[in-house]
Amino acid sequence: MESAKSPLAVALADERLGKGWRRSQTRIRVVAVLSALVAAAVLYGLFESFRVQPGESKPERQTVASVDLRIGNPAGAAERGEARAKADLEAGELKLQTVGRPAAKADAASSKQRYGVVWALRSAEVSPLTLAYANGYNKVVYAEIERRHGKDAVDRLRRIEAAILQREGAEP
C-alpha cells in the first residue's frame, strides 16, 4: 500500500512503532458505510412516521356544507318580511307591523275603520333584524294600500308608524 508520506518518514515510523501501524483502512470504511446506511434508514423511518398525509392514490371524499348567511342578515330578514306580507295579502289580511310598542288605540281604531288595516306588534325588542323584517313587510303592504286607497292613506299610516318608532328611539 502506497502512502503519501515520504519514504524516510515511513521507515522511521516502522522502526519506532513496528510494522503494525500501517493497517488497512477497510474496517473503518465498512463501519462508515454501515453507519451511513443506518442513519439513512432511521431518517426514512422518521419521515414515514411523521408523514402528514399517507400516499394514497385516491384522496378522502370531502363533505360539503352550505350555510345560509341570510339568517342574521337584515337583508335576509327584509326578504322574509316581504314574502310573509305577500302570503298575508293573498290570505286577505291587511296589516302593518310595528316594532317596540303597539300602535296607540286611537290610531289603531281609526286605521281599522278607514282603511281596514290592523296594526300588529312584530317584536317588543327593537333590533336591526326586527326593524328590517317589519320594514320589508310594511313596504309590500304600503304598496297594496296605495293601490286600494291612494297616496294620502299611505302618508297618514307612515306618520303613525314614525310616531311609534320615535317613541322607541329607533329610526324608521
One Martini backbone bead per residue (centre of mass of N, CA, C, O) as a GRO file, in nm:
protein
  172
    1MET     BB    1   0.095   0.037   0.023
    2GLU     BB    2   0.058   0.357  -0.034
    3SER     BB    3   0.205   0.664   0.066
    4ALA     BB    4   0.224   1.016   0.130
    5LYS     BB    5   0.475   0.966   0.261
    6SER     BB    6   0.780   0.959   0.316
    7PRO     BB    7   1.012   0.709   0.323
    8LEU     BB    8   1.155   0.807   0.579
    9ALA     BB    9   0.904   0.829   0.767
   10VAL     BB   10   0.819   0.533   0.738
   11ALA     BB   11   1.079   0.404   0.842
   12LEU     BB   12   1.072   0.538   1.120
   13ALA     BB   13   0.791   0.427   1.207
   14ASP     BB   14   0.866   0.127   1.180
   15GLU     BB   15   1.088   0.132   1.398
   16ARG     BB   16   0.922   0.248   1.634
   17LEU     BB   17   0.615   0.085   1.588
   18GLY     BB   18   0.614  -0.091   1.363
   19LYS     BB   19   0.432  -0.264   1.115
   20GLY     BB   20   0.122  -0.218   1.245
   21TRP     BB   21   0.046   0.087   1.170
   22ARG     BB   22  -0.027  -0.020   0.862
   23ARG     BB   23  -0.328  -0.054   0.823
   24SER     BB   24  -0.611  -0.126   0.699
   25GLN     BB   25  -0.916   0.065   0.601
   26THR     BB   26  -1.165  -0.131   0.577
   27ARG     BB   27  -1.306  -0.119   0.852
   28ILE     BB   28  -1.370   0.181   0.850
   29ARG     BB   29  -1.535   0.177   0.588
   30VAL     BB   30  -1.752  -0.020   0.683
   31VAL     BB   31  -1.853   0.148   0.922
   32ALA     BB   32  -1.932   0.399   0.759
   33VAL     BB   33  -2.139   0.264   0.570
   34LEU     BB   34  -2.322   0.148   0.795
   35SER     BB   35  -2.386   0.420   0.929
   36ALA     BB   36  -2.520   0.547   0.682
   37LEU     BB   37  -2.748   0.337   0.654
   38VAL     BB   38  -2.871   0.374   0.934
   39ALA     BB   39  -2.934   0.677   0.906
   40ALA     BB   40  -3.120   0.648   0.661
   41ALA     BB   41  -3.326   0.458   0.798
   42VAL     BB   42  -3.406   0.652   1.026
   43LEU     BB   43  -3.506   0.886   0.851
   44TYR     BB   44  -3.719   0.728   0.698
   45GLY     BB   45  -3.883   0.649   0.951
   46LEU     BB   46  -3.949   0.938   1.044
   47PHE     BB   47  -4.095   1.033   0.788
   48GLU     BB   48  -4.310   0.808   0.799
   49SER     BB   49  -4.429   0.880   1.088
   50PHE     BB   50  -4.464   1.214   1.006
   51ARG     BB   51  -4.674   1.199   0.807
   52VAL     BB   52  -4.947   1.374   0.699
   53GLN     BB   53  -5.007   1.210   0.425
   54PRO     BB   54  -5.088   0.948   0.283
   55GLY     BB   55  -5.003   0.769  -0.017
   56GLU     BB   56  -5.272   0.795  -0.184
   57SER     BB   57  -5.453   0.771  -0.479
   58LYS     BB   58  -5.720   0.842  -0.305
   59PRO     BB   59  -5.887   1.077  -0.174
   60GLU     BB   60  -6.080   1.193   0.055
   61ARG     BB   61  -6.397   1.270   0.094
   62GLN     BB   62  -6.570   1.562   0.095
   63THR     BB   63  -6.761   1.773   0.288
   64VAL     BB   64  -7.043   1.967   0.199
   65ALA     BB   65  -7.143   2.289   0.312
   66SER     BB   66  -7.415   2.506   0.387
   67VAL     BB   67  -7.470   2.856   0.453
   68ASP     BB   68  -7.706   3.075   0.576
   69LEU     BB   69  -7.647   3.425   0.569
   70ARG     BB   70  -7.949   3.547   0.620
   71ILE     BB   71  -8.024   3.510   0.921
   72GLY     BB   72  -7.831   3.769   1.038
   73ASN     BB   73  -7.958   3.945   0.804
   74PRO     BB   74  -8.137   4.217   0.710
   75ALA     BB   75  -8.193   4.134   0.416
   76GLY     BB   76  -8.322   3.860   0.488
   77ALA     BB   77  -8.546   3.976   0.669
   78ALA     BB   78  -8.683   4.143   0.446
   79GLU     BB   79  -8.752   3.906   0.263
   80ARG     BB   80  -8.932   3.759   0.468
   81GLY     BB   81  -9.133   3.991   0.504
   82GLU     BB   82  -9.230   4.004   0.210
   83ALA     BB   83  -9.331   3.714   0.189
   84ARG     BB   84  -9.538   3.734   0.423
   85ALA     BB   85  -9.707   3.965   0.303
   86LYS     BB   86  -9.800   3.816   0.051
   87ALA     BB   87  -9.943   3.589   0.203
   88ASP     BB   88 -10.142   3.773   0.359
   89LEU     BB   89 -10.276   3.907   0.112
   90GLU     BB   90 -10.382   3.639  -0.009
   91ALA     BB   91 -10.553   3.590   0.269
   92GLY     BB   92 -10.679   3.899   0.334
   93GLU     BB   93 -10.461   4.057   0.490
   94LEU     BB   94 -10.438   4.394   0.649
   95LYS     BB   95 -10.115   4.468   0.773
   96LEU     BB   96  -9.910   4.621   1.018
   97GLN     BB   97  -9.583   4.662   1.148
   98THR     BB   98  -9.436   4.671   1.470
   99VAL     BB   99  -9.177   4.809   1.689
  100GLY     BB  100  -9.186   4.780   2.053
  101ARG     BB  101  -9.480   4.913   2.000
  102PRO     BB  102  -9.789   4.968   1.987
  103ALA     BB  103 -10.040   5.114   1.874
  104ALA     BB  104 -10.251   5.333   1.925
  105LYS     BB  105 -10.580   5.298   1.977
  106ALA     BB  106 -10.677   5.530   1.797
  107ASP     BB  107 -10.509   5.458   1.547
  108ALA     BB  108 -10.607   5.168   1.513
  109ALA     BB  109 -10.910   5.234   1.482
  110SER     BB  110 -10.891   5.429   1.236
  111SER     BB  111 -10.746   5.231   1.044
  112LYS     BB  112 -10.965   5.014   1.047
  113GLN     BB  113 -11.206   5.191   0.953
  114ARG     BB  114 -11.086   5.329   0.689
  115TYR     BB  115 -10.875   5.072   0.567
  116GLY     BB  116 -10.844   4.782   0.716
  117VAL     BB  117 -10.606   4.817   0.924
  118VAL     BB  118 -10.376   4.626   1.107
  119TRP     BB  119 -10.193   4.636   1.403
  120ALA     BB  120  -9.878   4.469   1.456
  121LEU     BB  121  -9.666   4.316   1.681
  122ARG     BB  122  -9.358   4.191   1.625
  123SER     BB  123  -9.167   4.337   1.854
  124ALA     BB  124  -9.036   4.452   2.160
  125GLU     BB  125  -8.770   4.435   2.012
  126VAL     BB  126  -8.511   4.647   1.903
  127SER     BB  127  -8.371   4.556   1.591
  128PRO     BB  128  -8.235   4.516   1.288
  129LEU     BB  129  -8.409   4.264   1.219
  130THR     BB  130  -8.693   4.364   1.300
  131LEU     BB  131  -8.690   4.616   1.127
  132ALA     BB  132  -8.644   4.478   0.853
  133TYR     BB  133  -8.893   4.303   0.856
  134ALA     BB  134  -9.105   4.531   0.889
  135ASN     BB  135  -9.019   4.695   0.639
  136GLY     BB  136  -9.068   4.471   0.430
  137TYR     BB  137  -9.362   4.426   0.496
  138ASN     BB  138  -9.467   4.725   0.469
  139LYS     BB  139  -9.392   4.775   0.174
  140VAL     BB  140  -9.605   4.584   0.055
  141VAL     BB  141  -9.855   4.702   0.199
  142TYR     BB  142  -9.832   4.995   0.097
  143ALA     BB  143  -9.876   4.925  -0.199
  144GLU     BB  144 -10.166   4.819  -0.153
  145ILE     BB  145 -10.287   5.073  -0.023
  146GLU     BB  146 -10.229   5.260  -0.262
  147ARG     BB  147 -10.404   5.103  -0.460
  148ARG     BB  148 -10.676   5.131  -0.287
  149HIS     BB  149 -10.643   5.450  -0.132
  150GLY     BB  150 -10.377   5.593  -0.170
  151LYS     BB  151 -10.133   5.825  -0.074
  152ASP     BB  152 -10.267   5.945   0.183
  153ALA     BB  153 -10.286   5.683   0.345
  154VAL     BB  154  -9.986   5.625   0.357
  155ASP     BB  155  -9.897   5.885   0.498
  156ARG     BB  156 -10.062   5.843   0.755
  157LEU     BB  157  -9.940   5.562   0.834
  158ARG     BB  158  -9.643   5.659   0.846
  159ARG     BB  159  -9.682   5.854   1.083
  160ILE     BB  160  -9.759   5.641   1.287
  161GLU     BB  161  -9.499   5.474   1.262
  162ALA     BB  162  -9.302   5.704   1.339
  163ALA     BB  163  -9.418   5.750   1.624
  164ILE     BB  164  -9.349   5.473   1.734
  165LEU     BB  165  -9.037   5.483   1.679
  166GLN     BB  166  -8.985   5.744   1.840
  167ARG     BB  167  -9.061   5.626   2.120
  168GLU     BB  168  -8.814   5.408   2.089
  169GLY     BB  169  -8.555   5.535   1.923
  170ALA     BB  170  -8.604   5.466   1.628
  171GLU     BB  171  -8.559   5.418   1.292
  172PRO     BB  172  -8.753   5.392   0.998
   0.00000   0.00000   0.00000
